[in-house]
């Protein structure tokens, strides 16, 4: 710093020490919306600015308010109060009271703020909003500041509902009969956009309201010919009902009569038969039928000469003609539609043939048999049969998809079905009546053995013989094996009786075996025999067993067992693989020395055994277990003191087959990592340590730390000398330590005594901290602090000077200040 800078700094500091202490509320001022008279600048010297507040509020709506003031304040504060609703979400320099009615500043450095206001519920009425702002001059005291206030009333918005209206009234159909339902429609309109709710509809017959009909549909059963009906609708939005509106009336007119049926005396007349008809009518109005019209149609064309005749004479028909009769009636006002009878096809006088008998074969059919229909016929006229129809019925139901099929395929039948066949024949002019057979029930079909084969992985004494059996039942029933017999060289054996598996212990090289299997569906049985199988030479069997929990601390020694079912001697060879790579140094070895092992390795052993004819290769693998680490936690600090640093160490943790690579600490309110942990405790605390080794195995331990009160600096005193020096004295109730002396947060000296003298560089407030330190820790809770205020040294003001007097005065002032500056750099001593 240059000399001019030092002089200016000292001058400003001396001026600052003479300023009054600030007494304003720098961080909050509730309950002050009427202003703060303690500030000497006076009231109404500034105008509050409040934006975002509506002239009238919508209930439960949130508004964002901005608060400021006129002029250019250097610092400021405010107090906002609402009589109803709630304030929330203050900006960073503001705060809201716990009841939500007030907001104020939390620092004196801001001059504008924001806060949200949520309006009260509906019906709360007018809300009073009061605001006071403080226009500060940044002096941090009450001198020269201004304040201003405002008060605003915010009314509640009142919503006025407009009743809805109904227009475009209509009843359909416009010319209804007693057969028609009447449907009433209208257009609902609400200027407020409200949904329709509570609208009523009433129906009026001949001007009289009908209380039982209030829906928009009037059923046809409610009306009668000649009645006049209209509807009245009263629209509603759930709050208000609109004006009732009546539709135009509709008149119920006559309903034409209807014909329900027309029946002819014969649908298959011959050329000798007259045909008559009957009919049934209905009139929903109850009107009497006054006239009837008839017309006969030949091949779909009206035969006019027979109009209104009640009989079709036989002389007018020919063989093969197709006739219908149509009828319509009148009730004196309207005609019904034409109603047509079924078609009548005119036949001849020829005598139809006769089917004398029908039978189904075989008589004891199962689901494996096709069903064949056979029949005999006669024709009185001696006519030849030119066509035949065959119809099959199953359990009394016509099976249309097999009409004309003979024989009926077996795959269409199931056990328990009852089948009947109907047959009719045609002589070129007429069909006989259909004649049926007796019912034929489908019987049970024995199960079928599709295949029976002996199987084995090796067909040697190493593996059992198994029967691979496939059986099915034509009826879809379950098939069970009811008997199994095993034969050695064609002689039945007790071994394996009633089992589909013959144990390997029963087999010897050169034996010839076969089996006979019997299956049943519960009703019938079927037997089948396998082809014989000769037992061949058995390969040696190799088994490899690994030690449990194999690890890298001891030799890896598997148990290798070689057996030969035929009793042959076997040779042995081994190959070792580590993590998939062959270890040539372990050729034919039966173990791996510990020095080759490491946690997590995968070791694979391949063993080959040969009996001179066959060779067996067996492979097995194991992964070496990673032993978990051991978690060890020690307290390094000599004591655990309240609010002092306590050091814990996990460096004693170990891992037998690797190394500990990760340390994780956790306690009530924190976590940390690393081999050591430093904590500042204020209560008894349980600390948990979790360690991990290089392969991820973990271990943990816990320690309970009990906090006691440690030594501390006591009776710290300060004495100011007139020459600007400061004496500090204190007491210490612990073991010998040194003391760091801090002035205004800066370390200025270290002493092993219990007193110290300082020469502060400037007057005003100076804060000292005496902090004990030793080789183990720097005390936190054991430190103490104190503040003192130094009065400025009064310098005699020089008299007036001429010529060089001003310059000499400046040089003399600098001569006095420079030593003080260097003294502040160096500090004092005890």
C-alpha positions in Angstrom: 0.0 0.0 0.0 1.4 3.5 -0.9 1.7 6.3 1.7 -1.3 8.2 0.3 -3.4 5.0 0.6 -2.3 4.5 4.2 -3.2 8.2 5.1 -6.6 8.0 3.5 -7.4 4.6 5.2 -6.4 5.9 8.6 -8.4 9.1 8.1 -11.5 7.1 7.1 -11.1 4.7 10.0 -10.8 7.5 12.5 -13.9 9.1 11.1 -15.8 5.8 11.3 -15.0 5.2 15.0 -16.8 8.5 15.8 -20.1 7.3 14.2 -23.0 6.4 16.4 -23.9 2.7 16.7 -26.9 1.6 14.5 -30.0 0.8 16.4 -32.3 0.0 13.5 -33.8 -3.5 13.0 -31.5 -4.6 10.2 -32.9 -8.1 9.8 -36.7 -7.9 10.6 -39.4 -5.5 11.8 -42.9 -6.9 12.2 -45.9 -5.0 13.4 -44.7 -1.7 11.9 -47.0 -1.0 9.0 -47.8 2.4 10.5 -44.1 3.4 10.1 -41.0 3.6 12.3 -40.7 6.9 14.2 -37.2 6.1 15.6 -35.7 7.1 12.3 -34.9 10.8 12.3 -35.6 11.5 8.7 -39.3 11.6 9.3 -42.5 10.2 7.9 -43.9 10.5 4.4 -40.6 11.4 3.0 -40.8 8.4 0.6 -43.7 6.8 -1.3 -44.3 3.0 -0.9 -44.7 1.1 -4.2 -46.8 -2.1 -4.2 -47.5 -3.8 -7.6 -49.4 -7.0 -8.4 -52.3 -6.3 -6.0 -55.7 -6.6 -7.8 -58.4 -4.0 -7.4 -60.8 -6.9 -6.5 -59.7 -10.5 -5.8 -60.9 -13.8 -6.9 -61.2 -16.1 -3.8 -58.4 -18.7 -3.3 -56.3 -17.1 -6.1 -52.6 -16.5 -5.6 -51.1 -13.1 -6.6 -47.4 -12.2 -6.9 -46.7 -8.9 -5.2 -43.6 -6.6 -5.7 -42.6 -4.1 -3.0 -40.4 -1.1 -3.4 -40.2 2.7 -2.9 -39.7 6.0 -4.6 -36.3 7.7 -4.8 -32.9 6.0 -4.8 -32.4 4.4 -1.3 -29.0 3.0 -0.4 -30.5 0.5 2.1 -34.0 -0.2 3.2 -36.7 -2.3 5.0 -40.4 -2.9 4.8 -43.4 -4.4 6.7 -46.5 -5.7 4.8 -49.6 -6.8 6.6 -52.8 -8.3 5.2 -56.0 -8.7 7.2 -57.1 -11.9 5.4 -55.6 -14.6 3.2 -52.0 -15.7 3.5 -48.5 -14.4 2.5 -45.9 -17.0 1.3 -42.9 -17.5 -1.0 -40.8 -14.5 0.1 -37.8 -13.5 -2.0 -34.3 -14.1 -0.6 -34.1 -10.7 1.3 -37.6 -11.1 2.9 -39.4 -13.3 5.4 -43.0 -14.2 6.3 -44.5 -14.4 9.8 -45.6 -17.8 11.1 -49.3 -16.9 10.8 -48.9 -15.7 7.2 -50.4 -12.2 7.8 -47.1 -10.2 7.7 -43.9 -10.0 5.7 -40.7 -8.0 6.4 -37.0 -7.8 5.4 -34.3 -10.1 6.7 -31.4 -7.8 5.7 -30.9 -4.1 5.5 -29.0 -4.1 2.2 -32.0 -4.7 -0.2 -34.5 -2.0 -1.3 -37.0 -4.2 -3.2 -38.7 -7.4 -2.3 -41.3 -9.9 -3.6 -43.9 -12.1 -1.8 -47.0 -14.1 -2.9 -50.5 -13.4 -1.4 -53.2 -16.1 -1.6 -56.7 -14.5 -1.4 -59.1 -15.8 1.3 -62.0 -18.2 0.6 -65.3 -17.1 -1.0 -67.5 -14.8 1.2 -64.5 -13.3 3.1 -65.3 -9.8 2.0 -62.9 -6.8 1.8 -59.2 -7.3 2.7 -57.1 -4.5 4.2 -53.5 -4.3 3.0 -51.1 -2.0 4.9 -47.5 -1.3 3.9 -44.6 0.6 5.4 -41.2 1.1 3.7 -37.9 2.6 5.1 -35.7 4.7 2.8 -32.2 4.1 4.3 -29.0 6.1 3.7 -26.7 3.1 4.4 -25.5 4.7 7.6 -26.6 1.7 9.6 -28.2 4.0 12.2 -31.4 5.9 12.6 -30.1 9.3 11.4 -31.3 10.7 8.1 -33.6 7.8 7.1 -37.1 8.3 5.7 -40.2 6.1 6.0 -43.6 6.1 4.3 -46.9 4.1 4.6 -49.9 3.1 2.5 -53.2 1.4 3.1 -55.3 -0.3 0.4 -58.7 -2.0 0.5 -59.3 -4.9 -1.9 -62.8 -6.0 -2.4 -64.1 -9.5 -3.3 -65.3 -10.2 -6.9 -69.1 -11.0 -6.9 -70.2 -13.4 -9.6 -73.7 -12.9 -11.0 -75.3 -15.9 -12.7 -77.3 -15.6 -15.9 -80.2 -18.1 -16.2 -79.9 -20.4 -19.3 -82.4 -20.5 -22.3 -83.9 -23.2 -24.4 -84.5 -22.8 -28.1 -85.0 -24.8 -31.3 -87.8 -27.0 -29.7 -88.9 -29.9 -31.9 -90.9 -33.1 -31.6 -90.2 -36.0 -33.9 -91.8 -37.5 -35.9 -93.8 -34.5 -37.0 -96.8 -36.7 -38.1 -96.8 -39.5 -35.6 -99.1 -42.5 -35.3 -99.9 -44.5 -32.2 -97.0 -46.8 -33.2 -94.4 -44.0 -32.8 -92.4 -42.9 -29.8 -92.3 -39.1 -29.6 -88.8 -37.6 -29.1 -88.4 -34.1 -27.8 -85.2 -32.1 -28.6 -84.1 -28.5 -27.8 -80.9 -26.4 -27.8 -79.5 -25.4 -24.4 -77.7 -22.1 -24.1 -76.0 -20.5 -21.1 -74.2 -17.1 -21.5 -72.0 -17.9 -18.5 -70.9 -21.2 -20.1 -72.5 -23.2 -17.2 -73.2 -26.9 -17.9 -76.8 -28.0 -18.0 -78.0 -29.3 -14.6 -81.6 -29.8 -13.3 -83.5 -29.1 -16.5 -87.1 -30.4 -16.4 -89.4 -31.6 -19.2 -93.2 -32.1 -19.0 -95.6 -33.6 -21.7 -99.1 -32.1 -22.2 -102.0 -34.1 -23.8 -104.7 -31.9 -25.3 -103.2 -29.0 -23.2 -103.2 -30.9 -19.9 -99.9 -31.8 -18.2 -99.2 -35.5 -17.7 -97.2 -35.9 -14.5 -96.1 -39.4 -15.3 -94.1 -38.4 -18.4 -91.1 -36.1 -17.7 -88.4 -37.5 -20.0 -87.5 -36.4 -23.5 -89.1 -39.5 -25.0 -92.8 -40.2 -24.8 -93.5 -43.9 -25.4 -96.1 -44.8 -28.1 -98.1 -46.7 -25.5 -99.1 -43.3 -24.0 -100.7 -41.9 -27.1 -104.0 -42.5 -28.9 -105.3 -41.5 -32.3 -106.6 -37.9 -32.4 -104.7 -36.6 -29.3 -102.6 -33.4 -29.5 -99.3 -33.5 -27.6 -96.7 -30.8 -26.9 -93.7 -30.6 -24.5 -92.6 -27.8 -22.1 -89.0 -27.5 -21.1 -87.6 -25.4 -18.2 -83.8 -25.1 -18.6 -81.5 -25.0 -15.6 -77.7 -24.6 -15.0 -78.0 -26.0 -11.4 -78.1 -22.5 -9.9 -81.0 -20.7 -11.7 -83.9 -22.0 -13.9 -84.6 -20.2 -17.2 -87.9 -19.4 -18.7 -90.2 -22.3 -19.5 -90.8 -22.8 -23.2 -93.4 -24.9 -25.0 -93.0 -26.7 -28.3 -95.5 -26.8 -31.1 -98.2 -29.5 -30.8 -98.2 -32.7 -32.9 -101.4 -34.6 -33.7 -101.5 -38.4 -33.4 -102.9 -39.6 -36.8 -104.4 -42.9 -37.9 -102.2 -46.1 -38.0 -102.8 -48.3 -41.0 -103.9 -51.8 -40.2 -101.3 -54.7 -40.5 -101.5 -58.3 -41.7 -99.7 -60.7 -39.3 -99.8 -63.9 -41.4 -101.2 -65.6 -44.5 -101.5 -69.4 -44.5 -102.3 -71.6 -47.6 -104.1 -74.9 -47.4 -101.1 -76.7 -49.0 -97.6 -75.7 -49.9 -97.2 -78.8 -52.2 -100.5 -79.2 -54.1 -100.6 -81.4 -57.1 -102.6 -80.6 -60.3 -105.7 -82.1 -58.7 -105.8 -79.8 -55.7 -107.6 -76.4 -55.2 -105.7 -74.1 -52.9 -107.3 -71.7 -50.3 -105.9 -69.4 -47.7 -106.5 -67.8 -44.3 -105.1 -64.6 -42.8 -104.8 -62.6 -39.5 -104.9 -58.8 -39.1 -104.2 -56.2 -36.4 -105.0 -52.5 -36.0 -103.3 -50.6 -33.2 -106.1 -48.0 -33.2 -108.7 -50.7 -32.7 -110.4 -49.9 -36.0 -112.5 -52.5 -37.8 -111.3 -53.9 -41.1 -113.6 -52.5 -43.8 -112.3 -54.2 -47.0 -109.8 -56.9 -48.2 -107.9 -57.2 -51.5 -106.3 -60.4 -52.8 -104.0 -61.1 -55.8 -102.4 -64.4 -57.0 -98.8 -64.4 -58.4 -97.4 -67.1 -60.7 -93.6 -67.2 -60.8 -93.6 -63.7 -59.2 -96.0 -62.0 -61.7 -99.6 -61.0 -60.8 -102.2 -63.3 -62.4 -104.9 -60.5 -62.9 -107.8 -62.8 -63.8 -107.6 -64.2 -60.2 -107.7 -60.8 -58.4 -109.8 -60.9 -55.2 -110.5 -64.6 -55.6 -110.3 -66.7 -52.4 -109.3 -69.9 -54.1 -106.6 -71.0 -56.6 -108.5 -73.5 -58.8 -106.6 -76.7 -59.7 -107.4 -76.2 -63.4 -105.2 -73.0 -63.3 -102.1 -75.0 -62.2 -99.4 -77.0 -63.9 -96.7 -79.3 -62.6 -93.8 -77.2 -61.5 -95.7 -73.9 -61.1 -94.7 -71.7 -58.2 -97.6 -69.7 -56.8 -98.0 -67.1 -54.0 -101.0 -65.2 -52.7 -100.8 -61.6 -51.4 -103.4 -59.9 -49.2 -104.0 -56.3 -48.0 -106.7 -54.7 -45.9 -108.2 -51.3 -45.1 -109.7 -49.7 -41.9 -111.6 -47.2 -43.9 -108.8 -44.6 -43.8 -105.5 -46.3 -44.7 -104.4 -49.5 -46.5 -102.0 -52.0 -45.1 -99.0 -53.2 -47.0 -99.3 -56.3 -49.2 -98.5 -59.5 -47.2 -97.3 -62.6 -49.2 -97.8 -66.2 -48.3 -95.0 -68.9 -48.6 -94.4 -70.3 -52.0 -96.5 -73.2 -53.3 -94.9 -75.6 -55.8 -97.4 -77.7 -57.8 -96.5 -81.4 -58.0 -97.8 -84.3 -60.0 -100.1 -87.2 -59.0 -97.1 -89.6 -59.1 -96.7 -91.9 -56.1 -93.5 -91.2 -54.2 -91.0 -94.1 -53.5 -90.6 -95.6 -50.1 -87.4 -96.3 -48.1 -88.2 -99.7 -46.3 -85.2 -100.0 -43.9 -81.9 -98.3 -43.0 -79.1 -100.0 -41.0 -75.6 -98.8 -39.8 -72.6 -101.2 -39.8 -70.5 -102.3 -38.0 -72.9 -102.9 -35.2 -70.1 -102.7 -32.5 -68.3 -99.7 -34.0 -65.6 -97.9 -32.1 -63.8 -94.6 -32.8 -61.5 -96.6 -35.2 -64.4 -97.7 -37.5 -66.1 -95.8 -40.4 -69.9 -96.0 -40.2 -71.6 -97.3 -43.3 -75.3 -96.7 -44.0 -77.3 -99.4 -46.0 -81.0 -99.3 -47.1 -83.7 -100.9 -49.2 -86.4 -99.1 -51.2 -89.7 -99.7 -53.2 -91.7 -97.6 -55.8 -95.3 -98.5 -56.4 -95.1 -97.0 -59.9 -92.0 -99.1 -60.6 -90.0 -95.9 -61.2 -86.2 -96.0 -61.0 -84.6 -94.2 -58.0 -82.6 -91.4 -59.5 -81.4 -89.5 -56.4 -80.6 -90.2 -52.8 -80.2 -88.0 -49.7 -78.2 -89.2 -46.7 -78.4 -87.1 -43.4 -76.4 -88.0 -40.3 -77.7 -87.1 -36.8 -75.4 -87.2 -33.7 -77.1 -87.2 -30.3 -80.2 -86.0 -32.1 -78.5 -83.0 -33.8 -78.3 -82.8 -37.6 -74.7 -82.7 -38.8 -75.1 -80.7 -42.0 -71.4 -80.8 -42.9 -71.6 -84.6 -43.6 -74.9 -84.6 -45.5 -74.5 -87.1 -48.4 -71.3 -88.7 -46.9 -71.4 -92.5 -46.8 -69.5 -94.1 -45.1 -69.1 -91.6 -42.2 -65.3 -91.3 -41.4 -64.1 -92.6 -38.1 -62.5 -89.3 -37.3 -66.0 -87.7 -37.0 -67.0 -90.0 -34.1 -66.2 -90.1 -30.4 -66.7 -92.7 -27.7 -70.3 -92.5 -26.4 -71.7 -90.7 -29.5 -75.2 -91.9 -30.6 -75.5 -91.8 -34.4 -78.6 -92.1 -36.6 -78.8 -91.9 -40.4 -81.8 -90.7 -42.3 -82.3 -91.7 -46.0 -84.8 -90.5 -48.6 -84.9 -91.2 -52.3 -86.3 -89.5 -55.5 -87.9 -91.2 -58.5 -87.6 -88.2 -60.8 -90.9 -86.7 -59.7 -91.3 -87.1 -56.0 -89.2 -87.7 -52.9 -89.9 -90.4 -50.4 -90.3 -89.6 -46.7 -87.0 -89.9 -44.8 -86.5 -93.2 -43.0 -84.1 -93.5 -40.1 -81.8 -96.3 -38.8 -81.6 -97.5 -35.2 -79.3 -95.5 -33.0 -75.7 -96.7 -33.1 -73.6 -96.0 -30.0 -69.8 -95.7 -30.5 -68.0 -98.1 -28.2 -64.5 -97.9 -26.5 -61.4 -98.3 -28.7 -58.4 -99.9 -27.1 -55.3 -97.8 -26.7 -52.5 -97.9 -29.3 -48.8 -98.3 -28.6 -47.2 -96.1 -31.3 -43.6 -96.9 -30.3 -41.7 -98.7 -27.6 -37.9 -98.3 -27.8 -35.1 -99.0 -25.3 -32.9 -95.9 -24.7 -29.7 -95.2 -22.8 -27.0 -92.5 -22.9 -24.4 -95.2 -23.4 -26.1 -98.7 -23.5 -23.4 -99.7 -21.0 -23.4 -100.6 -17.4 -22.8 -96.9 -16.6 -26.4 -95.9 -17.4 -29.8 -97.4 -16.8 -32.0 -98.7 -19.7 -35.2 -96.8 -20.2 -38.3 -97.5 -22.2 -39.2 -94.6 -24.5 -42.9 -95.2 -24.8 -45.4 -93.4 -27.0 -49.1 -94.5 -26.6 -52.4 -92.8 -27.5 -56.1 -93.5 -27.2 -58.4 -93.0 -30.1 -61.1 -91.9 -27.7 -58.8 -89.2 -26.2 -58.8 -90.9 -22.8 -55.8 -91.1 -20.5 -53.4 -94.0 -21.1 -51.7 -95.7 -18.1 -48.8 -98.2 -18.0 -50.2 -101.2 -16.1 -47.5 -103.7 -16.5 -43.7 -103.8 -17.4 -41.7 -107.0 -17.7 -37.9 -107.2 -18.4 -36.2 -110.1 -20.2 -32.5 -111.0 -20.1 -31.5 -113.2 -23.0 -35.3 -113.9 -23.4 -35.7 -115.0 -19.8 -38.1 -112.8 -17.6 -36.3 -111.1 -14.7 -37.6 -109.7 -11.5 -35.2 -106.7 -11.8 -37.1 -103.6 -13.1 -40.5 -105.2 -12.8 -43.4 -102.7 -13.4 -40.8 -99.9 -14.0 -40.0 -98.3 -17.3 -36.3 -98.0 -16.1 -33.9 -100.8 -15.5 -31.1 -99.8 -13.1 -27.5 -99.8 -14.4 -26.5 -102.2 -11.6 -28.5 -105.0 -13.3 -26.5 -104.6 -16.5 -23.3 -106.4 -17.6 -21.3 -106.2 -20.8 -22.7 -108.6 -23.4 -26.2 -108.9 -21.9 -29.2 -108.8 -24.3 -32.3 -107.1 -22.9 -35.9 -106.4 -24.1 -39.1 -105.3 -22.3 -42.8 -106.0 -22.7 -45.1 -103.1 -21.8 -48.9 -103.2 -21.2 -51.0 -100.0 -21.4 -54.7 -99.4 -20.5 -57.3 -96.7 -21.0 -59.3 -98.1 -18.0 -61.4 -100.3 -20.2 -59.1 -102.2 -22.6 -55.4 -103.1 -22.6 -52.7 -103.3 -25.3 -49.2 -104.9 -25.1 -46.1 -104.1 -27.0 -42.5 -105.5 -27.0 -39.3 -103.5 -27.6 -36.5 -104.7 -29.8 -33.6 -106.4 -27.9 -30.5 -104.3 -27.0 -27.0 -105.7 -26.2 -25.0 -104.0 -23.4 -21.6 -102.7 -24.7 -18.3 -101.8 -22.9 -18.7 -99.1 -20.2 -16.3 -96.1 -20.3 -14.6 -95.2 -17.0 -16.4 -92.8 -14.8 -14.6 -89.8 -13.4 -15.8 -87.6 -10.5 -14.2 -84.4 -9.2 -15.0 -82.9 -5.8 -13.7 -79.5 -4.7 -13.0 -78.6 -1.1 -15.6 -76.3 0.4 -14.6 -72.6 0.8 -11.4 -73.0 -1.2 -9.1 -70.0 -0.8 -5.7 -68.7 -1.7 -4.1 -69.4 1.7 -3.8 -73.2 1.2 -3.1 -75.7 -1.6 -6.0 -76.4 -3.9 -6.6 -80.2 -3.6 -9.6 -81.7 -5.3 -10.8 -85.3 -4.7 -10.6 -87.3 -8.0 -12.4 -90.6 -8.2 -12.3 -93.0 -11.2 -14.5 -96.1 -11.4 -15.2 -98.7 -14.2 -18.5 -100.5 -14.2 -16.9 -103.4 -16.0 -14.1 -103.7 -13.5 -11.4 -102.6 -16.1 -8.2 -100.9 -14.9 -8.1 -97.2 -16.0 -5.2 -94.8 -16.6 -5.4 -91.1 -15.6 -4.2 -87.8 -17.0 -4.9 -84.2 -15.7 -4.7 -80.7 -17.2 -5.1 -77.4 -15.1 -6.5 -74.1 -16.4 -6.3 -70.8 -14.5 -8.9 -68.2 -15.6 -9.2 -70.1 -18.9 -5.5 -70.4 -19.7 -3.6 -73.8 -19.4 -0.9 -74.0 -16.8 1.7 -76.2 -18.4 3.6 -76.5 -15.1 0.7 -78.5 -13.6 0.5 -81.2 -16.2 -0.8 -84.4 -14.6 -0.7 -82.7 -11.1 -3.5 -83.5 -8.7 -3.3 -80.3 -6.7 -2.3 -76.6 -7.1 0.3 -75.1 -4.6 -0.9 -72.1 -2.6 1.8 -69.8 -4.1 -0.1 -70.0 -7.5 -3.4 -69.0 -6.0 -5.1 -65.6 -5.6 -8.7 -64.7 -4.5 -11.3 -64.7 -7.3 -9.3 -67.0 -9.6 -11.2 -69.6 -11.5 -9.4 -72.9 -11.7 -10.6 -75.6 -14.1 -9.4 -79.3 -13.9 -9.8 -81.6 -16.9 -9.4 -85.3 -16.0 -9.1 -88.0 -18.7 -9.5 -91.7 -17.8 -9.1 -94.6 -20.2 -9.8 -98.4 -19.9 -7.9 -99.1 -23.0 -11.0 -99.0 -25.2 -12.9 -96.0 -24.2 -11.7 -92.6 -22.8 -13.8 -90.4 -20.5 -13.0 -86.7 -20.1 -14.5 -84.8 -17.1 -14.1 -81.1 -16.4 -14.9 -79.2 -13.2 -14.2 -75.6 -12.1 -14.1 -73.7 -8.8 -13.7 -70.1 -7.9 -11.3 -69.3 -5.0 -13.1 -67.5 -2.2 -12.2 -64.0 -1.4 -11.7 -63.8 2.3 -13.4 -60.7 3.8 -11.3 -58.0 5.4 -11.2 -57.3 9.1 -12.5 -53.9 10.2 -10.5 -52.3 13.1 -11.2 -48.9 14.4 -9.1 -47.0 17.1 -9.5 -43.6 18.8 -6.2 -41.7 18.1 -7.2 -38.7 20.2 -6.2 -38.9 23.9 -9.6 -37.8 25.0 -13.1 -37.2 23.5 -14.0 -33.7 24.5 -17.2 -31.7 23.8 -17.0 -29.6 20.7 -13.3 -30.5 20.1 -11.8 -32.5 17.3 -11.7 -36.2 17.8 -9.5 -38.3 15.5 -10.4 -42.0 14.6 -8.2 -44.3 12.6 -9.0 -47.5 10.5 -5.4 -48.1 9.5 -5.3 -51.2 11.6 -7.9 -52.9 9.4 -6.4 -55.8 7.5 -7.1 -58.4 4.7 -5.4 -61.9 4.8 -5.6 -62.5 1.0 -5.6 -58.9 -0.4 -5.7 -55.3 0.8 -8.2 -52.9 2.2 -8.9 -50.2 -0.4 -11.9 -48.4 0.8 -13.0 -47.0 4.2 -16.5 -45.6 4.7 -17.5 -43.9 8.0 -21.0 -43.1 9.1 -22.6 -41.5 12.2 -25.8 -39.8 13.2 -25.5 -36.8 10.9 -22.9 -37.5 8.3 -20.6 -39.8 6.3 -17.0 -39.7 5.2 -14.3 -41.8 3.5 -10.6 -42.3 4.1 -8.4 -44.2 6.6 -8.8 -41.5 9.2 -11.8 -39.5 10.4 -11.9 -36.2 12.3 -15.1 -35.4 14.2 -16.2 -32.5 16.3 -18.7 -34.0 18.7 -21.4 -32.3 20.9 -23.1 -35.5 22.1 -22.4 -39.2 22.6 -22.2 -40.7 19.2 -22.1 -44.2 17.6 -19.6 -44.3 14.7 -19.8 -47.1 12.1 -16.9 -48.2 9.9 -17.3 -50.2 6.7 -14.2 -51.4 4.9 -13.9 -53.1 1.4 -11.0 -55.1 0.0 -9.7 -55.0 -3.6 -12.3 -57.6 -4.7 -15.3 -55.9 -3.1 -15.6 -58.0 0.1 -16.7 -56.0 3.1 -16.5 -55.9 6.9 -17.8 -53.5 9.5 -17.4 -52.5 13.1 -19.0 -49.9 15.4 -17.7 -47.8 18.3 -19.6 -45.8 20.9 -17.9 -42.4 21.6 -18.8 -40.8 25.0 -18.2 -37.1 25.1 -16.8 -35.3 28.2 -16.0 -31.7 29.0 -12.4 -30.7 28.1 -10.2 -27.9 29.5 -10.9 -24.3 28.4 -9.6 -20.7 28.6 -11.3 -19.0 31.6 -11.4 -15.6 33.1 -10.2 -13.9 29.9 -9.6 -10.1 30.7 -8.5 -7.1 28.7 -7.0 -3.8 29.8 -6.5 -0.8 27.6 -3.5 1.6 28.1 -3.6 5.3 27.2 -0.7 4.8 24.8 -2.9 2.4 22.7 -1.5 -0.9 24.1 -3.8 -3.7 25.2 -3.0 -6.3 27.9 -4.7 -9.7 27.8 -4.7 -12.2 30.8 -6.4 -15.5 31.2 -6.5 -18.8 33.1 -6.2 -22.4 31.8 -7.5 -25.5 33.6 -5.8 -28.2 31.5 -2.3 -29.6 30.8 0.4 -27.3 29.5 -0.3 -26.0 26.0 0.5 -23.0 23.8 -1.9 -20.2 23.0 -2.6 -18.7 19.6 -3.5 -15.0 19.9 -6.0 -13.8 17.2 -6.9 -10.1 16.6 -10.0 -9.5 14.5 -9.7 -13.1 13.1 -5.9 -12.9 12.2 -3.2 -14.8 14.1 -0.8 -12.3 15.5 1.2 -14.3 18.0 1.7 -17.7 19.9 2.7 -17.8 23.6 3.1 -20.5 26.2 2.2 -18.0 29.0 -1.2 -16.8 30.2 -0.8 -13.1 29.3 -0.1 -11.1 26.2 0.4 -7.4 25.4 -0.7 -6.1 22.0 -0.2 -2.8 20.2 -3.3 -2.5 17.8 -2.6 -0.4 14.8 -5.9 1.4 14.9 -8.5 2.6 17.4 -12.0 1.4 17.5 -13.4 -2.1 18.3 -10.8 -4.9 18.4 -11.8 -8.6 19.0 -9.3 -11.0 20.5 -9.4 -14.8 20.6 -7.2 -16.9 22.8 -7.0 -20.5 21.3 -5.1 -23.3 23.0 -3.0 -25.6 20.8 -0.8 -28.6 21.4 0.7 -31.4 19.2 -2.6 -33.3 19.2 -5.2 -30.6 18.4 -6.2 -27.0 18.1 -8.9 -26.4 20.7 -12.2 -25.2 19.5 -14.5 -25.3 22.5 -11.6 -24.5 24.8 -10.9 -21.1 23.1 -12.4 -17.8 24.4 -12.8 -14.4 23.0 -13.2 -10.8 24.1 -13.7 -7.4 22.5 -12.4 -3.9 23.5 -12.8 -0.4 22.1 -9.7 1.8 21.8 -10.2 5.6 21.9 -8.3 7.5 19.2 -5.0 9.2 20.2 -5.7 13.0 20.1 -3.0 14.8 18.2 -2.4 18.6 18.8 -3.6 20.5 15.8 -0.7 22.7 14.5 -1.2 26.5 14.2 -1.3 28.4 10.9 1.9 28.4 8.8 3.1 30.3 5.8 5.2 29.2 2.9 6.2 25.6 3.5 4.1 25.2 6.7 1.4 23.0 5.1 4.0 20.7 3.5 6.0 20.4 6.8 2.7 19.6 8.6 2.0 16.8 6.2 5.5 15.4 6.6 5.2 15.5 10.4 1.9 13.6 10.2 3.4 10.9 8.0 6.4 10.6 10.4 3.9 9.7 13.2 1.8 7.3 11.2 4.5 5.2 9.5 5.7 3.7 12.9 2.1 2.8 13.8 1.7 1.1 10.4 4.8 -1.1 10.8 3.9 -1.9 14.4 0.5 -3.2 13.2 2.3 -5.4 10.7 4.6 -6.8 13.4 2.1 -7.1 16.3 2.9 -6.8 20.1 4.5 -9.3 22.5 3.8 -10.7 25.9 
